Amino acid sequence: MASADNQENSGWKPRHNPWLIAVVVSMAAFMEVLDTSIANVALPHMAGNLGASQDQSTWVLTSYLVSNAIVLPITGWLTSIVGRKRFFLICIVIFTLSSLLCGIAPSLVFLLMARVVQGAGGGGLQPMAQAILADIFPPEKRGLAFSLYGITAVCAPAIGPTLGGWLTDNYSWRWIFLINLPVGLITMFLVHFLVDDPPFLKRKTLRESRLDYVGLSALALGIGSLQIVLDKGQEDDWFSSHFITTLVIITVVCLTFLVIWEWYEKDPIVDVRLFKYFNFSASSVMMFLVGAVSFSSTVLMPQFLQSLMGYTAEKAGMVLSAAAIILLIELPIVGILTGKIQGRFIMAIGWGMLCVAMYVSTKQMDLLISFRSASILRIIQYIPIGLVFIPATTVAYVGIPQEKSNSVAGLVNFMRNIGSSFGTSAVTTILAQRSQFHQARLTEHTAIGDINFQNMMSGASQSAQSMAGNGHLDARQVGLAQIYQTVQTQAASLSYLDVFQILMVLGGIMFFLSFLLRGNKPKKQAMAAH
């Protein structure tokens, strides 16, 4: 019986061209990933239009991320009940309709509710697209197929701020949601006619697969709390806030209980037993760090250009877009190489290049950097991500039963998304703390007895007095304010260099750890996998 099943599975091929299917499902994933970053630059406009504060408007991002993170790890279980194609279509419908509701939202509360639904619908789009690609292509071609998926996962976050800024500045913030409507409708139609479920994906009835209420409750509480902690921790000063402290405790208790419970559960809602496979565990760690590094560096560059150099959101986004265009060329090349070279070597090269890129960033990032130099620096920072992303995604499926592909895709994407939130939160915290540290050190040189400070103070006072016609005392106050602003700017600039140094060290560590992964033989991968 097992032999017959394997023969049936190995002989299955999609009815339509797999590359056409790959483009369609990747388009759905691209639409969802784009929404994780496209709304960032429009928050002030939303707040003003809906009569909300800036702090309240940030829940537009948090609400989406929380519901998205809860759905991601349970997509494997959901597809076993509904069927993968049907679940994929349901997610597209939910995401598209909720995008319409977001676009016409009359109030912040309405918008937040629509974003929760949108995040839940979007949670199934990335893993289902990845799982479909894993099944319609043989293992030796997966690297190239995943390069198409990589465009959605890696390029979309870089394009999002530029597109969001352009739509908001030229039209309205509502269009960052309404543009999903035509894409969603077209994708829905194409998925219905092109995608089929392979025979080895056996659906279960509700009677055969009872709902794990305990696991689902622990998951929702644990992941929801974790996402809020990562998104709001720095804003509320971490453990100085009773709210954040309580959420951290809930996160630790619920997620620890979840792992133990699901490990022994007969029909788990999250298949944590996949972590027994070394390749899957290693890939999950790599994808967590890919999410952390790619998103944190995506936050760093535009934030530096906007807050310290006065760039507009659209112009700062254009710096990111150049790197995204280069990545479009790089990813297919990496996909081809993944079928010829051991994945661990490609990942090692990627992490090594990232380490070098971050070192260069510590030397080149300053307050005099030009638009051209910033764009080139961003390209150097982003190219290594593609070298890690595709091999790490491909390795995750090696040695795992084919019917587990949905669960693999859900958990791998979950790890990357949580890594993205962790990286963004960590960068924000480090920037704030290191900026305070450098400001304290720089102010040590502003003592009255310091000759350099006296010369600077004298020059600033004379400039203020001659330009504005201020009296001596007023000019001195203006001079002090200018010096203080200079100190703050320099301290903030130095804090960015500290973050790049941390990312450099992280890249160096992962470079050496890459060689500890199990080697694979790409040419024999088709025979070894599944």
Buried (B, 14 or more C-beta within 10 A) or exposed (E): EEEEEEEEBEEBEBEBEBBEBBEBBBBBBBBBBBBBBBBBBBBEBBBEBBEBEEEBBBBBBBBBBBBBBBBBBBBBBBBBBBBBBEBBBBBBBBBBBBBBBBBEBEEBEBBBBBBBBBBBBBBBBBBBBBBBBBBBBBBBBBBBBBBBBBBBBBBBBBBBBBBBBBBBBEEBBBBBBBBBBEBBEEBBEBBEEBBBBBEBBEBBEEEEBEEBEBBBBBBBBBBBBBBBBBBBBBEBEBEEBEEBBEBBEBBEBBBEBBBEBBBEBEBBBBBBBBEEBEBBEBBBBBBBBBBBBBBBBBBBBBBBBBBBBEBEBBBBBBBBBBBBEBBBEBBBBBBBBBBEBBBBBBBBBBBBBBBBBBBBBBEBBBEEBEBEBBBBBBBBBBBBBBBBBBBBBBBBBBBBBBBBBBBBBBBBBBBBBBBBBBBBBBBBBBBBEBBEBBBEEBBEEBEEEEEEBEEBBEEBBEBBBEEEEBEEEBBBBBBBEBBEEEBBBBBBBBBBBBBBBBBBEBBBEBBEBBEEBEEBEBEEBBEEBB
